[in-house]
Amino acid sequence: MDAILNNPFRILGLPTTDSDKEIAKRVSDFLITAEIRKKVIYKTDFPIFGKIDSYL
């Protein structure tokens, strides 16, 4: 279960088929958003898996 909860694609809200360029852009966006402490919600944030706020 830990592999699902801590999966980078889940945390970034990305499908596993995204390109390196798309992943890099999302990481950049994620870091900027985290820096201003804004909450990000992705469609992959399923309540059953719990919150991801430990990464912000």
Backbone as CSV, one residue per row, in Angstrom:
resi,resn,N_x,N_y,N_z,CA_x,CA_y,CA_z,C_x,C_y,C_z
1,MET,0.828,-1.198,0.000,0.000,0.000,0.000,0.867,1.254,0.000
2,ASP,2.044,1.179,0.632,2.941,2.324,0.677,3.371,2.756,-0.720
3,ALA,3.517,1.787,-1.620,3.902,2.106,-2.999,2.840,2.936,-3.694
4,ILE,1.590,2.734,-3.342,0.504,3.528,-3.925,0.464,4.901,-3.276
5,LEU,0.539,4.944,-1.960,0.429,6.215,-1.244,1.564,7.170,-1.573
6,ASN,2.759,6.663,-1.773,3.920,7.514,-2.027,4.354,7.534,-3.488
7,ASN,3.495,7.082,-4.361,3.815,7.063,-5.781,3.941,8.500,-6.301
8,PRO,5.080,8.855,-6.890,5.282,10.223,-7.377,4.233,10.663,-8.400
9,PHE,3.778,9.744,-9.227,2.760,10.113,-10.211,1.447,10.477,-9.520
10,ARG,1.104,9.768,-8.469,-0.100,10.092,-7.705,0.054,11.440,-7.016
11,ILE,1.199,11.658,-6.405,1.441,12.910,-5.688,1.372,14.101,-6.636
12,LEU,1.904,13.937,-7.837,1.898,15.023,-8.818,0.626,15.061,-9.660
13,GLY,-0.253,14.088,-9.487,-1.499,14.060,-10.244,-1.296,13.812,-11.722
14,LEU,-0.364,12.937,-12.042,-0.027,12.653,-13.440,-0.285,11.197,-13.803
15,PRO,-0.640,10.955,-15.073,-0.695,9.572,-15.532,0.730,9.050,-15.751
16,THR,0.919,7.775,-15.648,2.257,7.189,-15.817,2.753,7.279,-17.251
17,THR,1.907,7.678,-18.159,2.296,7.780,-19.569,2.819,9.153,-19.952
18,ASP,2.862,10.097,-19.010,3.345,11.444,-19.326,4.826,11.429,-19.671
19,SER,5.206,12.368,-20.517,6.600,12.478,-20.942,7.447,13.147,-19.860
20,ASP,8.758,13.064,-20.025,9.678,13.702,-19.075,9.419,15.204,-19.001
21,LYS,9.107,15.803,-20.135,8.841,17.243,-20.189,7.595,17.594,-19.367
22,GLU,6.545,16.809,-19.500,5.315,17.053,-18.747,5.538,16.853,-17.251
23,ILE,6.331,15.844,-16.888,6.645,15.583,-15.483,7.445,16.748,-14.901
24,ALA,8.453,17.216,-15.622,9.279,18.335,-15.158,8.445,19.590,-14.961
25,LYS,7.507,19.846,-15.872,6.641,21.020,-15.746,5.761,20.903,-14.507
26,ARG,5.202,19.726,-14.263,4.336,19.546,-13.100,5.134,19.684,-11.803
27,VAL,6.360,19.156,-11.782,7.204,19.292,-10.597,7.469,20.770,-10.329
28,SER,7.793,21.508,-11.367,8.046,22.940,-11.230,6.809,23.664,-10.701
29,ASP,5.655,23.376,-11.292,4.393,23.981,-10.839,4.108,23.606,-9.385
30,PHE,4.351,22.352,-9.048,4.101,21.854,-7.698,4.982,22.583,-6.683
31,LEU,6.264,22.757,-7.003,7.186,23.426,-6.094,6.815,24.899,-5.895
32,ILE,6.424,25.552,-6.969,5.999,26.953,-6.870,4.757,27.062,-5.997
33,THR,3.806,26.176,-6.213,2.577,26.184,-5.433,2.870,25.878,-3.964
34,ALA,3.747,24.937,-3.701,4.107,24.591,-2.324,4.809,25.753,-1.632
35,GLU,5.597,26.489,-2.397,6.331,27.618,-1.837,5.380,28.702,-1.314
36,ILE,4.275,28.898,-1.998,3.300,29.902,-1.547,2.231,29.279,-0.657
37,ARG,2.434,27.993,-0.310,1.557,27.252,0.612,0.115,27.166,0.128
38,LYS,-0.068,27.079,-1.172,-1.402,26.926,-1.744,-1.713,25.435,-1.882
39,LYS,-2.908,25.051,-1.523,-3.327,23.650,-1.623,-3.623,23.304,-3.080
40,VAL,-3.102,22.180,-3.509,-3.325,21.695,-4.869,-4.186,20.447,-4.793
41,ILE,-5.201,20.377,-5.622,-6.052,19.190,-5.680,-6.026,18.662,-7.109
42,TYR,-5.660,17.385,-7.226,-5.629,16.735,-8.530,-6.748,15.701,-8.592
43,LYS,-7.121,15.312,-9.797,-8.191,14.318,-9.925,-7.767,12.936,-9.429
44,THR,-6.484,12.754,-9.162,-5.993,11.487,-8.613,-5.966,11.486,-7.083
45,ASP,-6.479,12.525,-6.448,-6.545,12.608,-4.985,-7.815,11.922,-4.496
46,PHE,-7.762,10.612,-4.412,-8.922,9.843,-3.968,-8.946,9.805,-2.440
47,PRO,-10.076,10.127,-1.817,-10.169,10.153,-0.347,-9.754,8.848,0.325
48,ILE,-9.962,7.733,-0.326,-9.625,6.430,0.274,-8.124,6.307,0.566
49,PHE,-7.287,7.021,-0.189,-5.835,6.949,0.002,-5.327,7.935,1.047
50,GLY,-6.167,8.822,1.515,-5.757,9.810,2.500,-5.169,11.046,1.848
51,LYS,-4.766,11.984,2.691,-4.248,13.266,2.210,-2.762,13.173,1.871
52,ILE,-2.319,14.099,1.041,-0.916,14.156,0.629,-0.236,15.376,1.246
53,ASP,-0.880,16.110,2.153,-0.341,17.374,2.624,1.003,17.287,3.332
54,SER,1.501,16.131,3.627,2.819,16.042,4.228,3.911,16.475,3.235
55,TYR,3.563,16.571,1.959,4.528,16.977,0.945,4.544,18.474,0.734
56,LEU,3.580,19.187,1.304,3.537,20.643,1.122,4.194,21.351,2.265
